[in-house]
Amino acid sequence: MKSTKHVSVMGKEAIQMLQLKKGMTVFDATLGGGGYTREIYKKIMPGGILIACDQDMQAIDRFKKDFSDIAKNIQIVHLNYSHIRKILKDVNVSHVDAIVADLGLSSDQIEETDRGFSFSDNGLLDMRMNQAAQISAGDIVNEYPEEKLAQLIYMYGDEKFSRRIAHAICENRPIEKTDKLTQIITDCIPMNMRKKSRIHPATKTFQAIRIAVNDEFGHLKVFLTEGIDVLQRSGRFSVVSFHSGEDRLVKNIFRENARGCICAPEMPVCRCEHEPQVQLITRKPLKPTDEEIRDNPRSRSARLRVVEKL
Ligand SMILES: C[S@@+](CC[C@H](N)C(=O)[O-])C[C@H]1O[C@@H](n2cnc3c(N)ncnc32)[C@H](O)[C@@H]1O
């Protein structure tokens, strides 16, 4: 197995925001190449507890091999971060001082052709972050009814040619490899739009299928809500997201939890007795510096949001 090629995005800012000290207990929801994990380790050890999870077994195996010296002192868990409560219970931790999540894919996943995440390779239609998951991209592409396919491409990809693409996919079944899918999608985008756009014509559809395969929004919702619950008072929660749908979800859940009364505006008096759980530390998301974007163009779309438990 090759060593990680992943370059962390906004790691300095996301970790600085956590205000870590020696001896703290921290949950790193997305181990990936281990860049964040190693920085957190330096800040809280000795004496701290570091729990790091990833749903991708390859990421875990690679980290254990690349960083065996510190891996033995970290609780490394192969599960979806939406199981944060179970993960903490299994390691006898009830609350944590900080949580960090660096969402999406690592470069190691994108560059592995057979995982099917990239439209520039000829890989299998897989796209599962967890290799043990039941549904793959091939199942969605070859079995979903046209209407459902169009809906998910529109909803998760913001793709305005979603209907045309879904129709072409259904017409060209079976589709086994990513290069065939890429070509079908590309042919659906008018030439003048292709020329104008800065992104590859298949980007949005591939993103939408990946989100559906991994139920990314469903798990993220549960994780954000339960994560806020298990944070200690004054504990911080940093999330780095990579596309607008993801960032919108983080923004909305953080804002809902920062609000007091959630009664409908027409209610004359408050009946909900809802108490704010967190305060927003970043009212607007932080973005990568020009220097980081220059050195690592993949960081361009990153947005960091942070809350603190009340
Ligand atoms: C961008 S990478 C993290 C990189 C890491 N922070 C670093 O600096 O090397 C995202 C990682 O999160 C994992 N991941 C994404 N969604 C997840 C989920 N719902 N549960 C657990 N792991 C997840 C992916 O498998 C991937 O390895």
Ligand as a Chemical Component Dictionary entry (heavy atoms), coordinates in Angstrom:
data_LIG
# 
_chem_comp.id                   LIG 
_chem_comp.type                 NON-POLYMER 
_chem_comp.pdbx_formal_charge   0 
_chem_comp.three_letter_code    LIG 
# 
loop_
_chem_comp_atom.comp_id 
_chem_comp_atom.atom_id 
_chem_comp_atom.alt_atom_id 
_chem_comp_atom.type_symbol 
_chem_comp_atom.charge 
_chem_comp_atom.model_Cartn_x 
_chem_comp_atom.model_Cartn_y 
_chem_comp_atom.model_Cartn_z 
_chem_comp_atom.pdbx_ordinal 
LIG C1  C1  C 0  -10.755 15.143 3.245 1  
LIG S1  S1  S 1  -10.407 13.571 3.951 2  
LIG C2  C2  C 0  -9.753  13.961 5.531 3  
LIG C3  C3  C 0  -8.332  14.370 5.480 4  
LIG C4  C4  C 0  -7.639  14.556 6.827 5  
LIG N1  N1  N 0  -8.248  15.608 7.609 6  
LIG C5  C5  C 0  -6.166  14.875 6.619 7  
LIG O1  O1  O 0  -5.745  15.986 6.953 8  
LIG O2  O2  O -1 -5.440  14.002 6.119 9  
LIG C6  C6  C 0  -11.994 12.966 4.367 10 
LIG C7  C7  C 0  -11.998 11.567 4.965 11 
LIG O3  O3  O 0  -13.247 11.440 5.652 12 
LIG C8  C8  C 0  -13.772 10.164 5.442 13 
LIG N2  N2  N 0  -15.232 10.280 5.583 14 
LIG C9  C9  C 0  -16.074 10.964 4.802 15 
LIG N3  N3  N 0  -17.338 10.841 5.252 16 
LIG C10 C10 C 0  -17.273 10.072 6.361 17 
LIG C11 C11 C 0  -18.254 9.575  7.271 18 
LIG N4  N4  N 0  -19.552 9.851  7.094 19 
LIG N5  N5  N 0  -17.836 8.826  8.316 20 
LIG C12 C12 C 0  -16.505 8.534  8.484 21 
LIG N6  N6  N 0  -15.535 8.945  7.637 22 
LIG C13 C13 C 0  -15.922 9.707  6.593 23 
LIG C14 C14 C 0  -13.334 9.791  4.044 24 
LIG O4  O4  O 0  -13.324 8.399  3.883 25 
LIG C15 C15 C 0  -11.950 10.439 3.952 26 
LIG O5  O5  O 0  -10.939 9.520  4.293 27 
# 
loop_
_chem_comp_bond.comp_id 
_chem_comp_bond.atom_id_1 
_chem_comp_bond.atom_id_2 
_chem_comp_bond.value_order 
_chem_comp_bond.pdbx_ordinal 
LIG C1  S1  SING 1  
LIG S1  C2  SING 2  
LIG S1  C6  SING 3  
LIG C2  C3  SING 4  
LIG C3  C4  SING 5  
LIG C4  N1  SING 6  
LIG C4  C5  SING 7  
LIG C5  O1  DOUB 8  
LIG C5  O2  SING 9  
LIG C6  C7  SING 10 
LIG C7  O3  SING 11 
LIG C7  C15 SING 12 
LIG O3  C8  SING 13 
LIG C8  N2  SING 14 
LIG C8  C14 SING 15 
LIG N2  C9  SING 16 
LIG N2  C13 SING 17 
LIG C9  N3  DOUB 18 
LIG N3  C10 SING 19 
LIG C10 C11 SING 20 
LIG C10 C13 DOUB 21 
LIG C11 N4  SING 22 
LIG C11 N5  DOUB 23 
LIG N5  C12 SING 24 
LIG C12 N6  DOUB 25 
LIG N6  C13 SING 26 
LIG C14 O4  SING 27 
LIG C14 C15 SING 28 
LIG C15 O5  SING 29 
# 
